[in-house]
Amino acid sequence: MLGTYFDTPFDPNRRLQHQIQERLIEAILAGVWPLHEPLPSTRVFSRAISVSRNTIAIVYERLTEDGYLKSVSRRGYFINERHIREQLNVRIDERAKDILPAAERPLDFDRLLTHRFSAQQNIQKPADWQAFKFPFIYGQLTADKLSVTRWRDCVRMAGTAQHAQTWIGDLVDRDDPMLVDQIIRRMLPQRGFRAAPDEILVTVGAQNALFLAAQLFCGPGVRADVEEPGYVDARNIFRALGAELRAHKVDSNGMRVGDNLKGASLVYVTPGHQSPTNVTMSMERRIRLLAQAETHDFLIIEDDYEHELNFVGAQKPSLRSFDRTGRVIHVASLSKALFPGLRLGFIAADRRIVRELRALRRLMYRHPSALDQRAMAIFLSEGHYDSHIRRQRQILSGKWKKMFRLIETHLPECHATMTTGGSAVWLRLPEGISAADLEERAARQGLLIEAGDVHYCSAEKPLNRIRLGFGAITEEKMEPGIKLLGRLVSELS
């Protein structure tokens, strides 16, 4: 009866005990084992699935502690009927559907749908990117084993009696005060400004922060101005909320700023490392942008993209540091440079804006995981975050220098946009070469690159731009990967 749940091989990369426990629970809840019969003895069961008897004994003991089993003296382990009856899987009765009258017409899903998000043009990144021999993918990093260990320690510490009371309960709309304090003391000074606790909101990553801000200020009749090329998801968020978009070209000094911003309600910029070109907005343009915001009465969403990854010269202060009227909504990620899958970020803004954002967030998901917040607070307070950033900066600065050397050597007919940091290079291919065609050809040979046309808002867009991320590829694979790319470009020329 249990055989079907143990026919498939165990995963060698996971603890055997956990896998056996998972499968037994699944079998118990499916009701495949009679309640009046004891489970196989530890000796019989261990032989049947070729594991140690001690492993089965531990599994049985744990399932007893959790209420799935009960131990009966001299008879063995039985399913704990009293505790799990309410958890048993409901058997599907196919006949129940026949009781309903025949539907007069099928569900018209398209008629009921108010917005088709799946029709948006997005950056496509294969789920199996790690299987590519040369993954020049943006937004992924090579694992930092030391930081993984430190993070595990912080999660474990967050689970101790000293910290557990901060996350066991529902925070409703509040954030972990320890994390807010660490953001104020450690993160904001590096960006050139300070904030009070009621001017900070913790979010599920920087993109969630952007969506929350857009929910407040975007809608039909609202004009949102963006960079060209720019961040695709920001553009899609604004459009989904009904805003009218106007795009402004980006050059070597960032987004061009002038009186053409008049009429905007909201301007979205990535001044630190522009997405996707990675150029840094000059101080002159930052000051001019803030002056335009005051003159023409609009808000600025400052997405602090890859703030930590500056390799040449001093880091420029954020727009928020010059803000004297509360017009800048500063959005940042806590996890992008650490573990992209962790999804933690924050907003720093005028307390009136944060108050509304907090009320909106409460309607969506109340607050980010309080356990993750406390673990991140500990990670920051013990200096692990700063140590991680130092290691990442050292590794990525070496890769950054190497990328430009390799492009100059193996892709002389291409033009790389010069930057002061970041984890990607924006490349212009020779005229006549389609980035989409190159991307497809490269993928067939294990080379993962990103065609750049998706980053443009205008109908008339260049089709010969690509982005080469170097955060995930190992340094020894960079040269053969760029050599292969050079050969493919030559074949298409």
Buried (B, 14 or more C-beta within 10 A) or exposed (E): EBEEBBEEEBEEEEEBBEBBBEBBBEBBBBBBBEEEEBBBBBEEBBEEBEBEBEBBBBBBEBBBEEEBBBEEEEEBBBBBEEEBEEEBEEEEEEEEEEEEEEEEEEEEEEEEEEEEEEEBEEBEBEEEBEEBEBBBBBBBBBEBEEBEEBBEBBBEBBBEEEBEEBBEEEBEBBBBEBBBBBBBEBBBEBBBBEBEEEBBBBBBBBBBBBBBBBBBBBBEEBBBBBBBBBBBBBBBBBBBBEBBBBBBEBEEBBBBBEEEBEEBBBBBBBBBBBBBBBBBBBEEBBEBBBEBBEEBEBBBBBBBBBBBBBBEEEBBBBBBBBBEEBBBBBBBBBBBBBBBEBBBBBBBBBEEBBBBBBEBBEEEEEBBBBBBBBBBBBBBBBEBBEBBBEEBBEBBBEBBEBBEEBBEEBBEEBBBBEBBBBBBBBBBBBEEBBBBEBBEBBEEBEBBBBBBBBBBBEEEBBBBBBBBBBBBBEEEBBBBBBBBBBEBBEEBE
